[in-house]
Amino acid sequence: MSPEEWTYLVVLLISIPIGFLFKKAGPGLKRWGAAAVGLGLTLFTCGPHTLHSLVTILGTWALIQAQPCSCHALALAWTFSYLLFFRALSLLGLPTPTPFTNAVQLLLTLKLVSLASDVQDLHVAQRKEMASGSSKGPSLGLLPDVPSLMETLSYSYCYVGIMTGPFFRYRTYLDWLEQPCPGAVPSLRPLLRRAWPAPLFGLLFLLSSHLFPLEAVREDAFYARPLPARLFYMIPVFFAFRMRFYVAWIAAECGCIAAGFGAYPVAAKARAGGGPTLQCPPPSSPEKAASTEYDYETIRNIDCYGTDFCVRVRDGMRYWNMTVQWWLAQYIYKSAPARSYVFRSAWTMLLSAYWHGLHPGYYLSFLTIPLCLAAEGRLESAFRGRLSPRGQKAWDWVHWFLKMRAYDYMCMGFVLLSLGETLRYWASIYFCIHILALVALGLGLALGGGSPSRRKTASPATSLASGKLREE
């Protein structure tokens, strides 16, 4: 592990005991104490580069105040434009930010765009109320009012997920501050249930990255190996990649759970990133709070089982970095300049690659996903429904195997980063996933397979074990 990775791990681990300290605190102490801890961590890891986050916050707040009716698009343009400037600093002869500054900036971009969108929704709702002359009850997820500058700063610098996620909306943050009977919200047991696989994943990461180091792929000697060896190597590389993120995201979720952050009654049917999908009045007494069943789905960032064992590429995206996937679906996919599922997905993947960085490997990997989505959608539509139940089961196993190989393949661009090294590796295995996807797409089209649609009812192929138990 690099020094930066050790620092990330320490930040994640110290967030857990800090969470227990804040859990039963009052709204004021939660707001300003959590912001002070987050700002302290930012200053410690980013130093003077903390100025970038402050400029981004102030610019977004100014846009919200000036144009509340259109601040979502303006905030998206502002934060994404600042990301370009932020990543071009070295080219401009300015000091290069630390990796921690980049992590803070990424999560801050998500928060501020979401906040601007929520303020715009509030402004639209207020105008409709004024036009109709009647006042409706509070809508699900709607903000009570436009946050002040200090409230925006406290949300932005809240220590929860400040470098690794999970992403959370301002409404989720407010619900934590105003949480009724926080002592009745379970923390320790959900935390232990969530945390138990992390040490195993950590050991698997260390073992796999030691036995199959990524640096080997950068050496000329690697390309003298036989084709099967080159093909195989991407499997342990992606395995180590997954284990690393599993540990980080599980630890980040545990920090939230310790503080009771993102806890909602099960009846609210909360979604990762978005929060409750059903109105669920808060418990009116400590007794009712104690008898209420809670979950932490709002801050769930990874479903390890779903990632590894779902069948389709599109489902794998849903289980990975779940709160960010919700953000992309809510603020990018829905406003994409196209109606086709595949083209909307391509637009979303393009902006997701840009959000991650300017390295060509991100774009090569992310823009391979729409091709895989189109291929699996057409071929599944053309073939799977015609098979017997046993044939469908066999189809799902083959589909799962190919899905995992597609993600292995795309991961190489994500970790090698450069255009030359990514294309060199893909060329050494004859661009096999690209060719396979094109063949599958052509075959699906020839057999009359329908266009994949995000609204399409999920088939039994969603998971190889659809009856799996949830961890919370």
Residue pairs with C-beta under 8 A, 6 or more apart in sequence:
1 9
1 206
4 99
4 100
5 244
7 45
7 100
8 100
8 103
8 163
8 164
8 248
9 247
9 248
9 251
11 41
11 45
11 163
12 164
12 248
12 251
12 252
12 255
13 251
15 159
15 160
15 251
15 252
15 255
15 258
16 191
16 251
16 254
16 255
16 258
17 258
18 37
18 159
18 255
18 258
18 259
19 160
19 187
19 255
19 256
19 257
19 258
19 259
19 260
19 261
20 187
20 258
20 259
22 29
22 30
22 33
22 34
22 259
23 182
23 183
23 185
23 187
23 258
23 259
23 260
24 182
24 183
25 33
27 177
27 178
30 176
30 177
31 151
31 154
31 177
32 154
34 154
34 158
34 159
34 160
35 153
35 154
35 155
35 157
35 158
35 159
37 159
38 157
38 158
38 159
38 160
38 162
39 50
39 157
41 159
41 162
41 163
42 50
42 53
42 100
42 104
42 157
42 162
43 50
45 98
45 100
45 101
45 104
45 163
46 53
46 97
46 98
46 100
46 101
46 104
47 98
48 95
49 95
49 97
49 98
49 101
50 101
50 104
52 82
52 86
52 97
52 101
52 105
53 101
53 104
53 105
53 108
53 156
53 157
55 82
56 78
56 79
56 82
56 105
56 108
56 109
56 112
57 108
57 112
57 152
57 153
57 156
58 149
59 78
59 82
60 75
60 78
60 79
60 112
60 115
60 116
60 152
61 149
61 152
63 71
63 74
63 75
63 78
63 116
64 71
64 75
64 115
64 116
64 119
64 146
64 152
65 146
67 74
68 119
68 120
68 122
68 123
68 146
69 120
69 123
69 124
69 127
70 120
71 116
71 119
71 120
72 113
72 116
72 117
72 120
72 331
74 116
75 112
75 113
75 115
75 116
75 117
76 113
76 116
76 331
79 108
79 109
79 112
79 113
80 109
80 351
80 354
80 355
83 105
83 109
83 354
83 355
86 97
86 102
86 105
87 357
87 358
89 95
89 96
89 97
90 96
97 105
100 163
102 357
103 163
103 164
104 162
104 163
106 355
106 356
107 161
107 162
107 163
107 164
107 165
107 167
108 156
109 355
110 167
110 324
110 327
111 155
111 156
111 167
111 168
111 170
112 156
113 327
113 331
114 167
114 169
114 170
114 327
114 330
114 331
115 147
115 152
115 155
115 169
115 170
117 330
117 331
118 141
118 142
118 143
118 169
118 170
118 171
119 143
119 146
119 147
121 142
121 143
122 142
122 143
122 145
122 146
123 146
125 139
125 142
129 135
129 136
138 144
140 276
140 277
140 278
140 279
141 169
141 171
141 274
141 275
141 276
142 171
143 170
143 171
143 174
144 174
147 155
147 170
155 170
155 173
158 173
160 168
160 255
160 256
160 259
160 261
161 167
161 168
161 252
161 255
161 256
161 299
164 248
164 249
164 251
164 252
165 249
165 252
165 301
165 321
165 323
165 324
166 249
166 252
166 253
166 256
166 262
166 272
166 273
166 299
166 300
166 301
166 322
166 323
167 273
167 323
167 324
167 326
167 327
168 261
168 262
168 273
168 275
168 298
168 299
168 323
169 273
169 274
169 275
171 275
172 261
172 262
172 275
172 298
172 299
175 264
175 275
176 259
176 260
176 261
176 262
179 185
179 260
179 263
180 282
180 283
180 289
181 283
181 285
181 286
181 289
181 290
182 260
183 286
184 283
184 286
184 289
184 290
184 292
185 260
185 263
185 289
185 294
186 263
186 294
187 257
187 258
187 259
187 260
190 257
190 294
190 295
190 296
190 472
191 254
191 257
191 258
193 471
193 472
194 250
194 253
194 254
194 257
194 296
194 471
194 472
195 250
195 251
195 254
197 246
197 250
197 304
198 246
198 247
198 250
198 251
198 254
201 243
201 246
201 247
201 250
201 304
202 243
202 247
204 239
204 240
204 243
205 240
205 243
205 244
205 247
208 236
208 239
208 240
208 243
209 240
209 244
211 236
212 233
212 236
212 237
212 240
214 237
214 240
214 415
214 416
216 222
216 233
217 233
217 237
217 412
217 416
217 421
217 425
218 416
218 421
222 230
222 233
223 230
223 424
223 428
227 428
227 429
230 425
230 428
230 429
231 429
231 432
234 408
234 409
234 411
234 412
234 425
234 429
235 404
235 405
235 408
237 408
237 411
237 412
237 415
238 407
238 408
238 411
238 412
241 411
241 414
241 415
242 307
242 308
245 302
245 321
246 302
246 304
249 301
249 302
249 321
250 302
250 304
252 301
253 296
253 299
253 300
253 301
253 302
255 261
256 262
256 296
256 299
257 263
257 296
257 299
261 299
262 270
262 275
262 296
262 297
262 298
262 299
263 294
263 295
263 296
263 298
264 270
264 275
264 276
264 280
264 294
264 295
264 297
264 298
265 280
265 283
265 292
265 293
265 294
266 293
266 294
266 295
267 278
267 280
267 293
268 275
268 276
268 277
268 278
268 279
268 280
269 276
269 277
269 278
270 276
270 277
270 295
270 297
270 298
271 277
271 297
271 298
271 326
272 297
272 298
272 299
272 300
272 301
272 322
272 323
272 325
272 326
273 298
273 322
273 323
273 324
273 325
273 326
273 327
273 330
274 298
274 326
274 330
275 298
276 298
283 289
283 292
295 470
295 472
296 472
297 472
299 323
300 322
300 323
300 472
301 321
301 322
301 323
301 324
302 319
302 320
302 321
302 322
303 319
303 322
305 465
305 468
306 315
306 316
306 318
306 319
306 463
307 316
307 319
307 320
308 404
309 400
309 463
309 464
309 465
310 316
310 318
310 319
310 400
310 403
310 462
310 463
310 464
311 396
311 399
311 400
311 403
311 461
311 462
311 463
311 464
312 376
312 380
312 399
312 403
312 461
312 462
313 369
313 372
313 373
313 376
313 403
313 406
313 407
314 373
314 376
314 377
314 452
314 454
315 462
315 463
316 403
316 407
317 325
317 369
318 325
328 348
328 351
328 352
329 348
332 347
332 348
332 351
332 352
333 344
333 345
333 347
333 348
333 454
336 343
336 344
336 347
336 348
337 347
338 344
338 347
340 451
341 373
341 377
341 451
341 452
341 453
341 454
342 370
342 373
342 374
342 377
342 451
342 452
343 370
344 454
345 369
345 370
345 373
346 367
346 370
349 366
349 367
349 369
349 370
350 363
350 366
350 367
352 366
353 362
353 363
353 365
353 366
353 367
356 362
356 366
359 417
359 418
360 413
360 417
360 418
360 419
360 422
361 412
361 413
361 414
361 415
361 416
361 417
361 418
361 419
361 421
361 422
362 413
362 414
362 417
364 413
364 419
364 422
364 423
364 426
365 410
365 411
365 412
365 413
365 414
365 422
366 410
368 406
368 409
368 410
368 413
368 433
368 434
368 437
369 410
371 434
371 437
371 438
371 441
372 406
372 433
372 437
373 452
374 437
374 441
374 452
375 436
375 437
375 438
375 440
375 441
375 444
376 399
376 403
376 440
376 452
377 444
377 449
377 450
377 451
377 452
377 453
378 440
378 441
378 443
378 444
378 445
378 449
378 450
378 451
378 452
379 440
379 441
379 443
379 444
379 449
380 399
380 444
380 449
380 459
380 461
381 444
381 449
381 450
381 451
381 452
382 443
382 444
382 447
382 448
382 449
382 450
383 395
383 444
383 447
383 449
384 392
384 395
384 459
384 461
387 394
387 395
392 460
392 461
395 461
396 460
396 461
396 464
397 464
399 461
400 464
402 436
405 433
406 433
406 437
409 426
409 429
409 432
409 433
410 433
412 422
412 425
412 426
413 422
413 426
416 422
416 425
426 434
460 466
